[in-house]
């Protein structure tokens, strides 16, 4: 993390295209780090940061799903606008936290 950057929320989850990892919301960005787990010895290792989006690049935030709930956002990236969908535990809380952090 950079100077003046604080973690607001973090959760172990999975993204539709990127797979399992850890979604992190800070006061400056949304980041997703891939993880690798081994069932034999119950270890989990952090991998590469595959998503690092400044909050000012986030265009739209919403939640979707009835049984499998996801928090979704669309962001401006180098490849154009991209949509990401994360299977988190409490979608309402994530949407509220992201919106509130973007206002501050």
C-alpha positions as CSV (number, residue, x, y, z in Angstrom):
1,X,0.0,0.0,0.0
2,X,1.0,3.6,-0.7
3,X,1.5,6.4,1.9
4,X,-1.8,7.7,3.1
5,X,-3.6,4.6,1.9
6,X,-5.9,2.7,4.3
7,X,-7.6,-0.6,4.0
8,X,-11.4,-0.2,4.2
9,X,-12.6,-3.7,3.5
10,X,-11.1,-7.1,2.4
11,X,-12.6,-10.5,1.6
12,X,-11.6,-13.8,0.2
13,X,-13.8,-14.4,-2.8
14,X,-13.8,-15.4,-6.5
15,X,-14.2,-13.3,-9.7
16,X,-16.0,-14.8,-12.7
17,X,-13.1,-14.6,-15.1
18,X,-10.1,-14.2,-12.8
19,X,-10.8,-17.0,-10.3
20,X,-10.2,-17.1,-6.6
21,X,-8.4,-14.4,-4.7
22,X,-8.7,-11.6,-2.2
23,X,-10.7,-8.4,-3.0
24,X,-9.4,-5.3,-1.2
25,X,-11.0,-1.9,-1.0
26,X,-8.8,1.0,0.2
27,X,-9.5,4.7,0.4
28,X,-7.8,5.0,-3.1
29,X,-8.4,1.8,-5.1
30,X,-10.0,-1.6,-5.6
31,X,-7.4,-4.4,-5.9
32,X,-7.7,-8.2,-6.5
33,X,-4.9,-10.5,-5.6
34,X,-4.9,-14.1,-6.9
35,X,-4.4,-16.8,-4.3
36,X,-3.2,-20.4,-4.5
37,X,-4.4,-22.9,-1.9
38,X,-3.4,-26.5,-1.1
39,X,-5.9,-28.8,0.5
40,X,-3.3,-31.3,1.6
41,X,-1.7,-29.0,4.2
42,X,-4.4,-26.2,4.3
43,X,-2.1,-23.5,3.2
44,X,-3.0,-20.4,1.1
45,X,-0.5,-18.2,-0.6
46,X,-0.9,-14.7,-2.0
47,X,-0.2,-14.5,-5.7
48,X,0.0,-11.6,-8.1
49,X,-2.2,-8.5,-8.1
50,X,-4.2,-9.0,-11.2
51,X,-6.6,-6.0,-10.8
52,X,-5.7,-2.6,-9.5
53,X,-8.3,0.1,-10.2
54,X,-8.2,3.6,-8.8
55,X,-11.6,4.6,-7.4
56,X,-11.8,7.5,-9.8
57,X,-11.9,5.0,-12.7
58,X,-14.9,3.1,-11.3
59,X,-18.0,4.1,-13.4
60,X,-20.8,1.9,-12.0
61,X,-21.4,-0.3,-9.0
62,X,-24.2,-2.8,-8.4
63,X,-25.1,-6.1,-7.0
64,X,-26.8,-9.0,-8.7
65,X,-28.0,-12.6,-8.2
66,X,-30.6,-14.4,-6.2
67,X,-28.8,-17.4,-4.9
68,X,-25.3,-16.7,-6.0
69,X,-24.9,-13.0,-5.1
70,X,-22.2,-10.9,-6.6
71,X,-20.9,-7.3,-6.2
72,X,-20.2,-5.9,-9.7
73,X,-18.5,-2.8,-11.0
74,X,-17.5,-1.4,-14.3
75,X,-14.2,0.5,-14.6
76,X,-12.1,2.4,-17.1
77,X,-8.9,0.4,-17.9
78,X,-6.2,0.5,-20.6
79,X,-8.3,-2.0,-22.6
80,X,-11.5,0.2,-22.4
81,X,-14.4,-0.3,-20.0
82,X,-14.3,-3.7,-18.1
83,X,-16.9,-5.3,-15.9
84,X,-15.9,-7.4,-12.9
85,X,-18.2,-9.6,-10.8
86,X,-17.1,-10.9,-7.4
87,X,-18.8,-13.5,-5.3
88,X,-18.6,-11.9,-1.9
89,X,-20.5,-12.8,1.3
90,X,-22.4,-9.5,1.9
91,X,-23.0,-7.7,-1.4
92,X,-25.1,-4.9,0.1
93,X,-22.2,-4.1,2.5
94,X,-19.7,-4.0,-0.3
95,X,-21.7,-1.8,-2.5
96,X,-22.3,0.6,0.3
97,X,-18.7,0.7,1.3
98,X,-17.4,1.3,-2.2
99,X,-20.0,4.1,-2.8
100,X,-19.2,5.7,0.6
101,X,-15.4,5.5,0.0
102,X,-15.7,7.1,-3.5
103,X,-17.6,10.0,-2.0
104,X,-14.9,10.8,0.6
